[in-house]
Amino acid sequence: MKLTKYKWWQYGLIFLISLPISGFFLRQNNLNMLELRDKVVKIDQDTGNIKKIEPALTELRDYVFTHMNASLPAPLELPGSFNVSVEQARKKAEQSGSANSSVYKKAQAECERVEIPLSVRAECIQNYVIANAKPGTDAQQLDLPPKEQFVYNFVSPTWSFDLAGLAVVVSSLLLTATIVRFVLDFVIPKLTNYITEQPLE
């Protein structure tokens, strides 16, 4: 198809039609990501078992990595799995040291508040135990898995080969065609007329 086949306003009209289509597919990518994220969150809440979460987490990661406009709006935290790990580490620390078990339980309750990120909760618990354990007791270090096991942040590509990506490409081409035709139809003739000081035919 030759660029000169249509007028600039015809390309512009098709471009305006393509915009909501591109927006629809981009939004669908984002909604699909949110659905997969919520699936991970629910499994974490229901089980607190990182092994059971891994398949859904992998599905979410693969989707985000292959679809534009699907980045996580915020790091994904797994409080259920984290709390299970803290409980296991707390019991182990109680058995290994002489600090009163109630101190560990209070520390866990104090540091599991929503406003405290998972990435610093282990340190929060340990600091609480050390600060509140009775003098002379042995407050053992909590042995937790790496914090990366409970916090994830996936970022989508700038462009992806899917319906959203193809729609964006089409819209971009239409916008380019509109601008080029406008320049050919108006800018160049007017410049030529100005330079030659002759009226347009």
Backbone as a chain_set.jsonl record, in Angstrom:
{"seq": "MKLTKYKWWQYGLIFLISLPISGFFLRQNNLNMLELRDKVVKIDQDTGNIKKIEPALTELRDYVFTHMNASLPAPLELPGSFNVSVEQARKKAEQSGSANSSVYKKAQAECERVEIPLSVRAECIQNYVIANAKPGTDAQQLDLPPKEQFVYNFVSPTWSFDLAGLAVVVSSLLLTATIVRFVLDFVIPKLTNYITEQPLE", "coords": {"N": [[0.839, -1.196, 0.0], [0.671, 2.124, -0.972], [1.876, 5.12, 0.511], [0.745, 7.465, -0.318], [-1.805, 6.883, -1.041], [-3.971, 7.431, 0.606], [-5.565, 10.23, 2.258], [-4.218, 12.574, 4.706], [-5.949, 12.967, 6.857], [-7.474, 10.683, 6.774], [-5.703, 8.661, 7.48], [-5.247, 9.642, 10.009], [-7.759, 9.347, 11.187], [-8.066, 6.549, 11.233], [-5.96, 6.015, 12.908], [-6.885, 7.157, 15.319], [-8.959, 5.413, 15.833], [-7.535, 3.108, 16.297], [-6.262, 3.585, 18.705], [-7.936, 3.153, 21.153], [-8.177, 0.402, 20.859], [-5.568, -0.54, 21.131], [-5.201, 0.327, 23.761], [-7.06, -1.289, 25.062], [-5.99, -3.923, 24.801], [-3.572, -3.576, 26.133], [-4.497, -3.024, 28.704], [-5.733, -5.464, 29.24], [-3.53, -7.147, 29.45], [-2.475, -6.176, 31.836], [-4.579, -6.701, 33.625], [-4.668, -9.495, 33.499], [-2.204, -10.078, 34.64], [-2.674, -9.166, 37.266], [-4.622, -10.975, 38.062], [-3.195, -13.389, 38.062], [-1.315, -12.739, 40.004], [-2.961, -12.444, 42.263], [-3.736, -15.048, 42.536], [-1.394, -16.271, 43.402], [-1.115, -14.958, 45.864], [-3.381, -15.89, 47.23], [-2.887, -18.662, 47.457], [-0.668, -18.522, 49.087], [-1.785, -17.399, 51.39], [-3.585, -19.417, 52.077], [-2.036, -21.736, 52.439], [0.67, -21.196, 53.168], [2.878, -22.452, 52.295], [5.776, -22.599, 50.631], [6.575, -24.337, 48.629], [4.207, -25.199, 47.455], [3.393, -22.849, 46.387], [5.167, -22.227, 44.371], [4.583, -23.208, 41.613], [2.442, -21.476, 40.774], [3.708, -19.058, 41.132], [5.772, -19.23, 39.288], [4.243, -19.269, 36.95], [3.173, -16.686, 37.026], [5.541, -15.155, 36.872], [6.552, -15.929, 34.322], [4.521, -14.95, 32.692], [4.606, -12.161, 33.131], [7.185, -11.598, 32.195], [6.883, -11.923, 29.478], [4.953, -10.25, 28.482], [4.005, -6.989, 27.688], [3.349, -4.053, 29.693], [2.716, -5.371, 32.082], [3.978, -5.369, 34.496], [4.569, -5.903, 37.994], [2.702, -3.965, 40.284], [3.779, -3.401, 42.724], [6.333, -4.758, 44.894], [5.882, -8.252, 45.337], [4.863, -9.811, 48.2], [5.113, -12.603, 50.422], [3.537, -13.221, 52.983], [2.299, -15.346, 54.369], [3.905, -17.665, 53.925], [6.249, -16.644, 54.965], [5.587, -16.249, 57.675], [5.173, -18.885, 58.509], [7.775, -19.858, 58.258], [9.062, -18.228, 60.122], [7.799, -19.075, 62.46], [8.73, -21.713, 62.622], [11.48, -21.204, 62.852], [11.444, -19.793, 65.218], [10.628, -21.713, 67.118], [12.794, -23.403, 66.954], [14.814, -21.716, 67.878], [13.94, -21.264, 70.471], [14.293, -23.763, 71.591], [17.001, -23.967, 71.46], [18.119, -21.934, 72.952], [18.046, -20.072, 76.085], [16.248, -18.082, 76.457], [13.047, -16.815, 77.361], [10.17, -18.359, 75.96], [7.924, -16.824, 75.507], [8.881, -14.33, 74.889], [9.812, -14.575, 72.275], [7.404, -15.085, 71.006], [6.001, -12.716, 71.489], [7.668, -10.998, 70.113], [7.323, -11.891, 67.514], [4.623, -11.29, 67.108], [4.725, -8.522, 67.381], [6.294, -7.742, 65.221], [4.989, -8.567, 62.955], [3.283, -6.79, 61.848], [1.395, -5.078, 59.341], [2.557, -2.786, 58.249], [5.249, -3.224, 58.394], [7.78, -4.228, 56.313], [8.33, -7.455, 54.778], [10.965, -7.96, 54.262], [12.463, -6.954, 56.366], [11.502, -8.046, 58.653], [12.534, -10.308, 59.983], [14.911, -9.332, 61.085], [13.751, -7.416, 62.712], [12.365, -9.033, 64.565], [14.485, -10.407, 65.765], [15.91, -8.271, 66.939], [14.001, -7.362, 68.751], [13.782, -9.528, 70.495], [16.369, -9.608, 71.597], [16.391, -7.148, 72.878], [14.389, -7.411, 74.764], [14.645, -9.784, 76.163], [15.196, -11.526, 79.251], [17.77, -10.493, 81.505], [20.85, -12.232, 81.29], [19.888, -14.419, 79.938], [19.997, -16.565, 77.043], [19.575, -15.429, 73.983], [18.795, -16.763, 71.037], [19.872, -16.519, 67.596], [17.569, -16.07, 64.959], [17.106, -18.461, 62.494], [16.485, -17.999, 59.403], [15.271, -18.585, 56.025], [16.635, -17.029, 52.982], [15.588, -13.619, 52.452], [14.772, -13.09, 49.892], [13.262, -15.2, 49.136], [10.749, -14.696, 49.926], [9.924, -12.297, 48.883], [9.136, -10.808, 45.857], [9.683, -9.273, 42.673], [8.65, -8.637, 39.607], [9.368, -7.504, 36.319], [7.97, -6.284, 33.361], [8.651, -6.491, 29.769], [9.566, -3.691, 27.606], [8.391, -3.834, 25.119], [6.389, -6.382, 23.641], [5.812, -9.428, 21.828], [2.839, -9.809, 21.316], [-0.778, -9.526, 21.366], [-1.199, -6.963, 22.407], [1.302, -5.755, 21.958], [1.474, -5.874, 19.135], [-0.73, -4.301, 18.466], [0.103, -1.824, 19.427], [2.271, -1.355, 17.731], [0.948, -1.118, 15.244], [-0.616, 1.182, 15.753], [1.442, 3.031, 16.111], [2.605, 3.059, 13.558], [0.473, 4.064, 12.078], [0.229, 6.612, 13.187], [2.677, 7.687, 12.388], [2.309, 7.594, 9.602], [0.212, 9.408, 9.36], [1.428, 11.827, 10.15], [3.471, 12.045, 8.222], [1.949, 12.201, 5.835], [0.587, 14.557, 6.351], [2.659, 16.379, 6.334], [3.476, 16.1, 3.655], [1.155, 16.914, 2.338], [0.599, 19.531, 3.248], [2.737, 21.013, 4.589], [5.125, 20.878, 2.962], [4.141, 21.786, 0.358], [3.366, 24.442, 1.096], [5.792, 25.51, 1.951], [7.211, 25.347, -0.404], [5.698, 27.054, -2.004], [6.068, 29.423, -0.643], [8.768, 29.841, -0.986], [9.047, 30.042, -3.767], [7.255, 31.962, -4.218], [4.844, 31.674, -5.531], [1.404, 30.971, -6.17], [-0.419, 28.152, -4.858], [-1.453, 25.461, -6.912]], "CA": [[0.0, 0.0, 0.0], [1.436, 3.352, -1.052], [1.519, 6.096, 1.541], [-0.037, 8.543, -0.923], [-3.119, 6.384, -1.437], [-5.002, 8.032, 1.454], [-5.312, 11.564, 2.786], [-3.68, 12.563, 6.07], [-7.02, 12.85, 7.838], [-7.93, 9.298, 6.767], [-4.754, 7.96, 8.349], [-5.488, 10.119, 11.366], [-8.993, 8.744, 11.692], [-7.773, 5.143, 11.551], [-5.099, 6.05, 14.097], [-7.733, 7.4, 16.493], [-9.705, 4.174, 16.084], [-6.604, 2.083, 16.799], [-5.814, 3.899, 20.073], [-8.642, 2.391, 22.187], [-7.903, -1.028, 20.693], [-4.272, -0.757, 21.793], [-5.422, 0.485, 25.197], [-7.793, -2.464, 25.554], [-5.082, -5.063, 24.933], [-2.617, -3.259, 27.193], [-5.198, -3.199, 29.976], [-5.94, -6.898, 29.441], [-2.265, -7.69, 29.962], [-2.357, -5.784, 33.24], [-5.602, -7.432, 34.389], [-4.248, -10.895, 33.579], [-1.136, -10.12, 35.632], [-3.275, -9.023, 38.597], [-5.306, -12.236, 38.362], [-2.159, -14.374, 38.407], [-0.739, -12.318, 41.287], [-3.928, -12.764, 43.317], [-3.694, -16.502, 42.685], [-0.233, -16.541, 44.261], [-1.43, -14.442, 47.203], [-4.374, -16.777, 47.856], [-2.215, -19.913, 47.843], [0.184, -18.189, 50.229], [-2.656, -17.23, 52.553], [-4.237, -20.688, 52.419], [-1.118, -22.825, 52.78], [1.939, -20.776, 53.766], [3.868, -23.45, 51.862], [6.462, -22.047, 49.467], [6.623, -25.358, 47.579], [2.914, -25.196, 46.762], [3.256, -21.557, 45.723], [6.121, -22.114, 43.27], [4.004, -23.291, 40.259], [1.706, -20.245, 40.472], [4.696, -17.986, 41.075], [6.434, -19.393, 37.991], [3.279, -18.847, 35.935], [3.137, -15.229, 37.087], [6.822, -14.637, 36.37], [6.631, -16.152, 32.875], [3.571, -14.055, 32.023], [5.122, -10.794, 33.209], [8.383, -11.477, 31.365], [6.565, -12.057, 28.053], [3.842, -9.36, 28.118], [4.213, -5.589, 28.048], [2.371, -3.462, 30.621], [2.295, -6.391, 33.051], [4.858, -5.321, 35.67], [3.903, -5.869, 39.285], [2.603, -2.586, 40.765], [4.621, -3.303, 43.925], [6.909, -6.076, 45.183], [4.943, -9.257, 45.832], [5.326, -10.417, 49.442], [4.438, -13.846, 50.804], [3.521, -13.224, 54.456], [1.927, -16.662, 54.889], [5.109, -18.499, 53.926], [7.205, -16.047, 55.891], [5.165, -16.513, 59.055], [5.433, -20.3, 58.783], [9.219, -19.987, 58.455], [9.384, -17.583, 61.396], [7.327, -19.964, 63.526], [9.672, -22.831, 62.703], [12.746, -20.687, 63.378], [11.219, -19.412, 66.619], [10.627, -22.93, 67.921], [14.169, -23.897, 66.989], [15.577, -20.809, 68.738], [13.497, -21.5, 71.848], [14.876, -25.021, 72.051], [18.46, -23.853, 71.508], [18.549, -20.936, 73.922], [17.367, -20.056, 77.38], [15.3, -16.966, 76.523], [11.669, -17.244, 77.546], [9.474, -18.51, 74.679], [6.948, -15.744, 75.345], [9.571, -13.195, 74.267], [9.8, -14.822, 70.833], [6.023, -14.95, 70.535], [5.682, -11.283, 71.472], [8.451, -10.398, 69.037], [6.672, -12.256, 66.257], [3.38, -10.516, 67.009], [5.089, -7.121, 67.229], [6.932, -7.483, 63.922], [4.164, -9.044, 61.842], [2.354, -5.734, 61.447], [1.353, -4.871, 57.893], [3.426, -1.697, 57.819], [6.65, -3.649, 58.434], [8.045, -5.084, 55.151], [8.857, -8.786, 55.093], [12.422, -7.98, 54.125], [13.136, -6.551, 57.607], [10.807, -8.608, 59.815], [13.422, -11.21, 60.721], [15.785, -8.47, 61.881], [12.892, -6.806, 63.726], [12.104, -10.04, 65.597], [15.717, -10.662, 66.499], [16.212, -7.093, 67.755], [13.024, -7.325, 69.842], [14.151, -10.572, 71.469], [17.585, -9.188, 72.295], [16.08, -5.992, 73.72], [13.394, -7.717, 75.794], [14.949, -11.02, 76.892], [15.656, -11.285, 80.613], [19.241, -10.478, 81.638], [21.476, -13.521, 81.543], [19.358, -15.479, 79.07], [20.677, -16.716, 75.751], [18.62, -15.223, 72.888], [19.381, -17.328, 69.831], [19.585, -15.896, 66.306], [16.586, -16.794, 64.155], [17.69, -18.997, 61.266], [15.45, -17.929, 58.374], [15.729, -18.621, 54.626], [16.876, -15.68, 52.438], [14.375, -12.807, 52.309], [14.348, -13.138, 48.495], [12.317, -16.3, 48.999], [9.42, -14.22, 50.328], [9.641, -11.021, 48.226], [9.399, -10.898, 44.416], [9.318, -8.102, 41.879], [8.85, -8.957, 38.201], [9.203, -6.343, 35.438], [7.646, -6.694, 31.997], [9.468, -5.832, 28.74], [9.016, -2.471, 27.016], [7.527, -4.284, 24.025], [6.286, -7.841, 23.562], [5.144, -9.933, 20.629], [1.51, -10.311, 21.651], [-1.8, -8.665, 20.789], [-0.947, -5.586, 22.841], [2.483, -5.27, 21.255], [1.142, -5.683, 17.722], [-1.638, -3.156, 18.385], [0.917, -0.621, 19.624], [3.039, -1.159, 16.499], [0.014, -0.612, 14.229], [-0.942, 2.567, 16.107], [2.633, 3.852, 15.861], [2.737, 3.206, 12.109], [-0.591, 4.949, 11.622], [0.591, 7.97, 13.6], [3.759, 8.105, 11.495], [1.722, 7.839, 8.284], [-0.568, 10.646, 9.466], [2.361, 12.956, 10.18], [4.136, 12.139, 6.917], [0.987, 12.691, 4.845], [0.311, 15.965, 6.66], [3.815, 17.138, 5.838], [3.429, 16.075, 2.189], [-0.028, 17.627, 1.833], [0.505, 20.929, 3.66], [3.981, 21.703, 4.936], [6.02, 21.014, 1.802], [3.59, 22.721, -0.621], [3.399, 25.815, 1.586], [7.181, 25.96, 1.912], [7.563, 25.536, -1.817], [5.013, 28.263, -2.459], [6.698, 30.581, -0.001], [10.082, 30.06, -1.587], [8.898, 30.45, -5.178], [6.278, 33.065, -4.239], [3.799, 31.395, -6.503], [0.258, 30.342, -5.5], [-0.626, 26.717, -5.042], [-2.407, 25.127, -7.956]], "C": [[0.877, 1.25, 0.0], [0.927, 4.361, -0.021], [0.61, 7.185, 0.991], [-1.446, 8.109, -1.314], [-4.236, 7.056, -0.66], [-4.583, 9.423, 1.905], [-4.821, 11.462, 4.227], [-4.778, 12.365, 7.103], [-7.595, 11.43, 7.879], [-7.011, 8.429, 7.626], [-4.989, 8.355, 9.808], [-6.719, 9.496, 11.986], [-8.774, 7.288, 12.088], [-6.892, 5.056, 12.789], [-5.919, 6.242, 15.366], [-8.558, 6.17, 16.844], [-8.803, 3.12, 16.718], [-6.197, 2.323, 18.249], [-6.577, 3.124, 21.149], [-8.426, 0.883, 22.074], [-6.579, -1.381, 21.37], [-4.424, -0.67, 23.308], [-6.119, -0.714, 25.805], [-6.844, -3.64, 25.787], [-4.027, -4.815, 26.002], [-3.253, -3.45, 28.566], [-5.427, -4.679, 30.269], [-4.668, -7.56, 29.974], [-2.126, -7.394, 31.447], [-3.348, -6.547, 34.111], [-5.231, -8.898, 34.548], [-3.124, -11.065, 34.599], [-1.709, -10.058, 37.042], [-3.985, -10.311, 39.014], [-4.313, -13.319, 38.775], [-1.5, -14.032, 39.743], [-1.659, -12.693, 42.443], [-3.976, -14.27, 43.582], [-2.539, -16.907, 43.606], [-0.534, -16.128, 45.699], [-2.384, -15.376, 47.932], [-3.732, -18.087, 48.311], [-1.33, -19.675, 49.062], [-0.647, -18.055, 51.497], [-3.225, -18.559, 53.024], [-3.271, -21.736, 52.958], [0.126, -22.367, 53.538], [3.07, -21.72, 53.397], [4.509, -22.977, 50.562], [6.517, -23.043, 48.324], [5.326, -25.388, 46.78], [2.697, -23.897, 45.983], [4.075, -21.487, 44.441], [5.502, -22.242, 41.882], [3.253, -22.016, 39.857], [2.66, -19.061, 40.341], [5.444, -18.024, 39.742], [5.528, -18.945, 36.851], [3.192, -17.323, 35.867], [4.401, -14.629, 36.485], [6.917, -14.76, 34.852], [5.695, -15.208, 32.123], [4.113, -12.626, 31.994], [6.297, -10.599, 32.26], [8.085, -11.511, 29.867], [5.413, -11.155, 27.603], [4.127, -7.939, 28.594], [3.07, -5.09, 28.928], [1.84, -4.486, 31.63], [3.216, -6.427, 34.267], [4.036, -5.309, 36.948], [3.853, -4.422, 39.787], [3.461, -2.331, 42.006], [5.224, -4.685, 44.164], [5.875, -7.015, 45.793], [5.538, -9.939, 47.058], [4.479, -11.633, 49.784], [4.421, -13.958, 52.328], [3.159, -14.577, 55.044], [3.133, -17.569, 54.996], [6.143, -17.966, 54.908], [6.857, -16.385, 57.332], [5.388, -17.96, 59.45], [6.919, -20.507, 59.07], [9.656, -19.359, 59.777], [8.977, -18.472, 62.562], [8.269, -21.146, 63.709], [10.996, -22.381, 63.298], [12.611, -20.313, 64.85], [11.28, -20.63, 67.524], [12.042, -23.491, 68.061], [15.022, -23.043, 67.924], [15.217, -21.01, 70.201], [14.163, -22.74, 72.429], [16.381, -24.905, 72.242], [18.948, -22.907, 72.597], [17.73, -20.984, 75.191], [16.39, -18.893, 77.506], [13.879, -17.503, 76.603], [10.929, -17.279, 76.205], [8.467, -17.389, 74.446], [7.582, -14.525, 74.683], [9.563, -13.351, 72.754], [8.397, -14.626, 70.263], [5.608, -13.474, 70.474], [6.431, -10.577, 70.342], [7.8, -10.671, 67.686], [5.404, -11.437, 66.043], [3.679, -9.044, 66.742], [5.576, -6.805, 65.814], [6.128, -7.975, 62.727], [3.117, -8.016, 61.428], [2.489, -5.466, 59.953], [2.357, -3.825, 57.43], [4.909, -2.064, 57.834], [6.909, -4.595, 57.265], [8.632, -6.428, 55.567], [10.375, -8.802, 55.104], [13.155, -7.61, 55.413], [12.49, -7.171, 58.841], [11.7, -9.527, 60.646], [14.35, -10.41, 61.634], [15.001, -7.807, 63.005], [12.663, -7.776, 64.887], [13.344, -10.269, 66.457], [16.061, -9.498, 67.429], [15.271, -7.005, 68.956], [13.403, -8.327, 70.932], [15.357, -10.138, 72.286], [17.279, -8.057, 73.282], [15.188, -6.357, 74.903], [13.638, -9.02, 76.552], [15.488, -10.673, 78.284], [17.178, -11.329, 80.676], [19.776, -11.872, 81.963], [20.951, -14.647, 80.683], [20.064, -15.447, 77.726], [19.643, -16.593, 74.632], [19.26, -15.665, 71.576], [18.953, -16.562, 68.571], [18.564, -16.741, 65.544], [17.217, -17.203, 62.826], [16.605, -19.08, 60.189], [16.056, -18.075, 56.979], [15.961, -17.207, 54.122], [15.568, -14.926, 52.217], [13.853, -12.822, 50.873], [13.325, -14.238, 48.242], [10.887, -15.848, 49.301], [9.019, -12.901, 49.658], [10.061, -11.116, 46.753], [8.945, -9.618, 43.718], [9.66, -8.371, 40.419], [8.543, -7.737, 37.341], [8.99, -6.824, 34.011], [8.526, -5.965, 30.99], [8.783, -4.569, 28.218], [8.052, -2.807, 25.881], [7.528, -5.807, 23.99], [5.512, -8.242, 22.319], [3.843, -10.627, 21.039], [0.499, -9.335, 21.061], [-1.576, -7.196, 21.16], [0.229, -4.991, 22.08], [2.208, -4.976, 19.796], [0.226, -4.473, 17.54], [-0.873, -1.847, 18.545], [1.73, -0.315, 18.368], [2.154, -0.566, 15.407], [-0.329, 0.853, 14.504], [0.231, 3.498, 15.821], [2.826, 4.101, 14.371], [1.689, 4.156, 11.551], [-0.304, 6.402, 11.997], [1.688, 8.523, 12.698], [3.219, 8.449, 10.111], [0.924, 9.142, 8.279], [0.344, 11.866, 9.401], [3.023, 13.154, 8.822], [3.19, 12.705, 5.862], [0.65, 14.17, 5.087], [1.437, 16.851, 6.138], [3.779, 17.221, 4.315], [2.298, 16.932, 1.638], [0.001, 19.119, 2.119], [1.857, 21.62, 3.828], [4.855, 21.939, 3.713], [5.44, 21.944, 0.74], [3.662, 24.18, -0.166], [4.83, 26.375, 1.586], [7.613, 26.242, 0.483], [6.951, 26.818, -2.354], [5.649, 29.526, -1.885], [8.025, 30.913, -0.663], [9.953, 30.601, -3.013], [7.974, 31.635, -5.335], [5.25, 32.912, -5.351], [2.663, 30.692, -5.782], [0.191, 28.864, -5.779], [-1.663, 26.478, -6.133], [-3.521, 24.257, -7.412]], "O": [[1.729, 1.414, 0.874], [-0.266, 4.442, 0.273], [-0.196, 7.761, 1.722], [-2.201, 8.908, -1.868], [-5.332, 7.239, -1.188], [-3.396, 9.751, 1.929], [-4.974, 10.433, 4.884], [-4.576, 11.681, 8.107], [-8.143, 11.015, 8.9], [-7.469, 7.58, 8.391], [-4.937, 7.522, 10.713], [-6.726, 9.157, 13.169], [-9.235, 6.844, 13.14], [-7.044, 4.155, 13.613], [-5.681, 5.572, 16.371], [-8.827, 5.912, 18.018], [-9.24, 2.339, 17.563], [-5.828, 1.382, 18.952], [-5.944, 2.489, 21.991], [-8.484, 0.168, 23.075], [-6.475, -2.379, 22.084], [-3.859, -1.475, 24.048], [-5.813, -1.114, 26.929], [-6.886, -4.278, 26.839], [-3.629, -5.743, 26.706], [-2.62, -3.976, 29.482], [-5.326, -5.105, 31.42], [-4.73, -8.428, 30.845], [-1.711, -8.255, 32.223], [-3.004, -6.991, 35.206], [-5.451, -9.484, 35.608], [-3.081, -12.055, 35.33], [-1.283, -10.81, 37.919], [-3.952, -10.691, 40.184], [-4.557, -14.073, 39.717], [-1.165, -14.925, 40.521], [-1.206, -13.194, 43.472], [-4.225, -14.708, 44.705], [-2.689, -17.769, 44.472], [-0.24, -16.868, 46.638], [-2.214, -15.627, 49.125], [-3.998, -18.565, 49.414], [-1.249, -20.516, 49.957], [-0.255, -18.544, 52.556], [-3.335, -18.803, 54.225], [-3.632, -22.531, 53.826], [0.591, -23.059, 54.443], [4.089, -21.788, 54.084], [3.862, -22.956, 49.515], [6.508, -22.642, 47.16], [5.347, -25.581, 45.564], [1.913, -23.857, 45.035], [3.712, -20.759, 43.518], [5.855, -21.448, 41.01], [3.407, -21.531, 38.736], [2.437, -18.166, 39.526], [5.716, -16.983, 39.143], [5.987, -18.316, 35.898], [3.143, -16.744, 34.782], [4.332, -13.701, 35.68], [7.313, -13.813, 34.172], [6.035, -14.722, 31.044], [4.081, -11.963, 30.957], [6.403, -9.566, 31.598], [8.95, -11.161, 29.063], [4.944, -11.274, 26.471], [4.451, -7.718, 29.761], [1.968, -5.638, 28.907], [0.662, -4.467, 31.985], [3.23, -7.419, 34.997], [2.933, -4.765, 36.978], [4.862, -3.719, 39.722], [3.823, -1.192, 42.3], [4.682, -5.682, 43.686], [5.093, -6.619, 46.657], [6.59, -10.571, 46.972], [3.288, -11.687, 49.477], [5.209, -14.711, 52.9], [3.658, -14.932, 56.112], [3.364, -18.179, 56.041], [6.823, -18.73, 55.593], [7.727, -16.762, 58.117], [5.749, -18.245, 60.592], [7.288, -21.23, 59.996], [10.52, -19.898, 60.469], [9.718, -18.608, 63.536], [8.569, -21.533, 64.839], [11.573, -23.069, 64.14], [13.544, -20.491, 65.633], [11.912, -20.59, 68.58], [12.437, -23.98, 69.119], [15.848, -23.566, 68.672], [16.083, -20.937, 71.074], [14.547, -22.768, 73.599], [16.978, -25.616, 73.05], [20.059, -23.059, 73.105], [16.842, -21.821, 75.352], [15.762, -18.73, 78.553], [13.55, -18.518, 75.989], [11.04, -16.347, 75.408], [8.186, -17.043, 73.299], [6.898, -13.768, 73.993], [9.337, -12.383, 72.027], [8.227, -14.071, 69.177], [4.948, -13.043, 69.528], [5.896, -9.674, 69.699], [7.734, -9.793, 66.825], [5.142, -10.952, 64.942], [2.975, -8.393, 65.97], [5.302, -5.73, 65.28], [6.562, -7.806, 61.588], [2.164, -8.352, 60.726], [3.568, -5.612, 59.379], [2.942, -3.951, 56.353], [5.738, -1.299, 57.342], [6.315, -5.673, 57.22], [9.337, -6.53, 56.571], [10.996, -9.555, 55.854], [14.34, -7.912, 55.551], [12.886, -6.856, 59.963], [11.627, -9.521, 61.875], [14.552, -10.76, 62.797], [15.509, -7.649, 64.115], [12.756, -7.39, 66.052], [13.277, -10.32, 67.685], [16.458, -9.713, 68.574], [15.688, -6.621, 70.049], [13.353, -8.022, 72.124], [15.374, -10.277, 73.509], [17.835, -8.011, 74.379], [15.224, -5.687, 75.935], [12.906, -9.327, 77.493], [16.153, -9.653, 78.466], [17.805, -12.122, 79.973], [19.224, -12.59, 82.797], [21.518, -15.74, 80.695], [20.648, -14.438, 77.33], [18.913, -17.546, 74.359], [20.167, -15.004, 71.07], [17.843, -16.035, 68.487], [18.675, -17.966, 65.489], [17.794, -16.373, 62.124], [15.902, -20.083, 60.072], [17.219, -17.731, 56.768], [15.525, -16.257, 54.771], [14.559, -15.522, 51.84], [12.666, -12.601, 50.636], [12.605, -14.206, 47.244], [9.928, -16.544, 48.966], [7.895, -12.435, 49.844], [11.201, -11.463, 46.447], [7.97, -8.977, 44.113], [10.83, -8.338, 40.037], [7.577, -7.018, 37.598], [9.736, -7.667, 33.512], [9.095, -4.924, 31.317], [7.573, -4.399, 28.369], [7.028, -2.147, 25.706], [8.542, -6.444, 24.275], [4.668, -7.495, 21.825], [3.76, -11.853, 21.098], [0.877, -8.415, 20.335], [-1.743, -6.303, 20.33], [0.161, -3.855, 21.611], [2.648, -3.954, 19.27], [0.377, -3.711, 16.585], [-1.176, -0.866, 17.866], [1.864, 0.846, 17.982], [2.554, 0.375, 14.722], [-0.331, 1.673, 13.585], [0.041, 4.618, 15.346], [3.167, 5.211, 13.961], [1.976, 4.957, 10.661], [-0.566, 7.313, 11.212], [1.639, 9.683, 12.29], [3.605, 9.455, 9.515], [0.959, 9.891, 7.303], [0.061, 12.824, 8.681], [3.126, 14.277, 8.327], [3.572, 13.581, 5.086], [0.455, 14.933, 4.14], [1.201, 17.922, 5.578], [4.021, 18.284, 3.745], [2.449, 17.593, 0.611], [-0.515, 19.905, 1.324], [2.085, 22.693, 3.268], [5.278, 23.065, 3.454], [6.156, 22.817, 0.251], [3.986, 25.059, -0.964], [5.054, 27.542, 1.268], [8.284, 27.234, 0.198], [7.604, 27.577, -3.071], [5.752, 30.554, -2.555], [8.368, 32.076, -0.876], [10.676, 31.517, -3.404], [7.893, 32.245, -6.401], [4.852, 33.874, -6.008], [2.911, 29.897, -4.875], [0.679, 28.382, -6.801], [-2.637, 27.222, -6.247], [-4.424, 23.873, -8.156]]}, "num_chains": 1, "name": "protein.A"}
